[in-house]
């Protein structure tokens, strides 16, 4: 299976992703044609730059003869929201330029040094004749001469941005608007990202943890710490960190691209590397390559991965040596009720030769917090270990078969269309055995035989 791995050690923005796509082999003409197909008066400028000794591809978006501006850290210029001045920053087209019909949102502003400052003053109107809503943006993308798949992906990225902003400002997605220049910058980044991602021909995008940077951003209604509110919302459940660099490294557009394209977050995967590409950010930080790296290759576990699904699960563990055994069964039931995927115990020999029990819980990453709290509350442990692991799962389905006492569900697992395992559902068999006063093993055997005599034999 061909995979792509995104390394976001210096964050992620739309232009950085486009640069990495081109550097990894996507045709620049393909992206330029996609921009032309939008028919919004924009064009791309593609160049080679060096970021802390790393040669990378830089992509800039020009709209109406004006170039988008680089990301800057907070602290160089205060923004007066009453001026309604909006920086033409394609990296922050949504977070810096989006607003609701009520004009009630915090509109994050990239700070630009006075000599490089470039603003565009617009009269604010509640009719928003100078802005584009998501409905209009969907229509523009849908009308472009690009594949249906890239249209679907681009619209999904835009809608992810819209949902994040709408949640932050407690409004509806359709009430969120982009100012004209910001909408064009965002559409170019997002549509080209979708077109380029499809052109790579990969089956899975995997992403590293994201370096979000540090410092603060000045918004229309105050100062916010990095990452900006929309970025935080978009990166929910994603692994993030800060290297200490005082700059905003992950933009809302970059976060939305990652959220939509990637299937999981992990360390560098086992793969046979084919090629790699570097996409440059606008700034050059001393001693810190401001690039994102995109690596393409064949998964080392292609034979398995092609026939199974991958997912991240969280493993919680706790050692128990003084818990009443009667309580343990109750704890297991509570954990399952709260969403645990599996709960099991093993006998262990603890310090001072005390016999104990190792409690292990498998769960979805988003459920780990509440399950950890439950373990602390209901058991005597003083510590819970946590780790995230990848697991491969076979395709599963349910079928019902008839027995002399009633129907029983059969869980069937398959790989590449071939049945590999099957088993009668325990709860169905237990209920029938109790109701009809027949041995449980007899019900399970009868159900298995009934399945084997159907058309779906092994």
C-alpha positions, 0 to 999 in steps of 0.5 A: 500500500502506498502511503504518505507521511507528513512531518510537522516539526515546524507546524503546518500551513496551506502554502507549506503543504502545497510546496511539499506536494510539488517538491515530492513530484506533483506537477506545478502545472496541475496546481496552476490549472486548478487555480485557473479553474476556480476563476477567482483572479488568483495565481501561484508563484513557485520558487526555491528557497532555503530554510536553515540550510534545507532547500524547499519549494515555496508557494505564494498566492497572488490575488488581484496583483497582491501577494499574501503576507508571511506569518508573524508572531504577536507583539509588533502592531496593535490591531483596531477592530473598528478600522475593519482592516484585514491582512491578506494572509493566505495562511490565516485566510479563515482565522484572520478574515472570517466573521459571522453575520453578527460580526461577533467573532474574534478575528485573529490578525497576523502581526506585520512589521511596519515597513512590510505592512500591507492592509486593505481597508474595506467598508463593513456592511452587514449585507456582506456583499464583499464576503463569501459564505460557505454556500457560495464557496461550495458552488464555486468549487463545484463549478470548477473543472476538477475531479469530483473527488477533489471537489468533495475533499476541498469542500470537506476541508472548508466545512471543517474550518466553518464548523470550528469557527461556528463553534467558537463563536456560537453561530451556525456554519452557514453564518460564517463568511470569508472576506473576499481576499481571504476567501480566494486565498483559502480556496486556492490553498484548499483546492490545490491541496485536494488536487495535489493529494489526489495526484500523489496516488496514495491510499493513506496519509499519516501525520506526525505530532504537530509543533504548534509553536508559542507566543500569542496572536492578536485578535479583534477582541483581545490577545490569544495564546498560540495556537489560535482558537480555531486551530485548537478546535480543529486539532481536537484529539490530535497529538500536539506539542510546542518546541518553545519557538515563539511563533504561530506554526500551525494555521487554521487552514493547515490544521483543517487540511491535516484533519481532513486528509490524514487517517491517523497520527503516528511516529515515522511508519515502517515503509520503503521510501520512494521520494520526499519533498519539503514545503517552505513556510514564509519565515526563516527561523535561525536554527529551526528549518521552517519546512514541512516534509512529505515522504512517500513510499510503500508500507512495510506491512502492505500485505496486512494493511491492504486487507485490514483496518488500522486504528489507534487505541489507548491502553490503560494499566494499573497494578492492584494488590489490595482491592476486594475481589468483589469490587473488581467485577463491578469495576469491569462492568463500569468500565464497559458501560463507560465505553471501554473496548476491552477489559481484562486482568492478569495475576502478577507478583508485586513487590514484597512478594505480594500477589496482585492483579494487573488491570488492563483497559483498551479504549478509544483515545477520546475516552481515556480521560474519563476511564482513567478517572473511573479507575482512580475512583473505583479502585485502590491504585495510586497510578495509571499507565497510559500508551497509544498503540496501533491495532489492525482489525479484520472486517467484521459483520453479523448474520443471524441463524436459526436454532431449535430455540430461536435465532442466534447472531454469528460474528463473522471476520474476513480478510480480502473477502475470505472468512477467517473466523466466526463465533456465535454471540455469547449473550444470545446463546446465554439467553436462550440457554437460560430461557429453555433450560438447555446446556449453553454449549449445546446452543453454541454448537447448534448455532455454529452448525447452522452457520456452516450449513448456510451458503456462507461456509468457510 
